[in-house]
Amino acid sequence: MFSRIALFLLANFSVLAVLSVSSRVLGLDDYLASQGMGINGLLIMAAIFGFAGSFISLAMSKWLAKKSMGVKVIERPENQTETWLVETVRRQARAAGIGMPEVGVFDSPQPNAFATGMSKNSALVAVSSGLLQIMTEGEAEAVLGHEVSHVANGDMLTMGLLQGVLNTFVIFFARIIGTLVDRTVFKVERGIGPGYFVGSIVAEMLLGILAAMIAMWFSRYREFHADAGGARLAGRDKMIAALRRLQSISKPRDLPGQLAAFGIVGGMGQGLKKLMMSHPPLEARIKTLERAP
């Protein structure tokens, strides 16, 4: 499975690719070039496309999460476990000052959880069946607190805004590079030539990787805040115990997609892969909680 933040990035990239390809196929880039589009015009176009890609992905996030993970939303609790889940999230949401999220369960042997949604008052909190089987009630409560804190902290919207800015600069500089390739390599003096299309597409891919690294850094940074929130809602000892439980499980897998930024477990890696990790190492998270006053 992909790393969790990949679903958001994949959805964002897909929407962005459709918008970018459409602008080329429909001749928007040619039209703007023929009208003498300057730096300001290019930046405005990049911002429109960049934020559109990000917020369309954000608006789709809950639906994508349900479909990709097979989340069963608990409409009416059918057993004691579901009742406990719903009531725990309700209590924590009230304490965090947010609207009641949808609560769901997805089938996975790995202990994991995620929160997603467009806003604080329209979110989804879901846990895996493996988490309910492996963790104690106190540990599961801390995980739920962690996810509710992601919602309360507005991490979804903040990630959307950050990605919109990153998209804007990827599109802007990719088209600048494409134009330079056109002018210097293909010697195109006016309009748009083949160098523009090839150069801008390759540049978008490379700059997109750099943008993904920045998004991953932000995701790792926000995990510490969500851990602190989980400690406030459920108790620091329970939050530390939950992280230690995750630490004891060898090679836990990530959730797919966008969900990576808001799950409880992240991927592991070395070198370049470390820059693409959605979560900081569990040991660092535990030490941060232990040092907290």
Buried (B, 14 or more C-beta within 10 A) or exposed (E): BBBBBBBBBBBBBEBBBEBBEEBBEEEBBBEBBEEEBEEEEBBBBBBEBBBBBBBBBBEBBBEBBBEBBEBBEBEEBEEEBBEBBBEBBBBBBEBBEBEEBBBBBBEBEBBBBBBBBBEBEBBBBBBBBBBBEBBEEBBBBBBBBBBBBBBBBBBBBEBBBBBBBBBBBBBBBBBBBBBBBBBEEBEBEEEBBEBBBBBBBBBBEEBBEBBBBBBBBBBBEBBBBBBBBBBBBBBBEBBBBBBEBBBEBEEBBBBBBBBBBBBBBBBBEEEEEBBBBBBBBBEEBBEBBEEEE
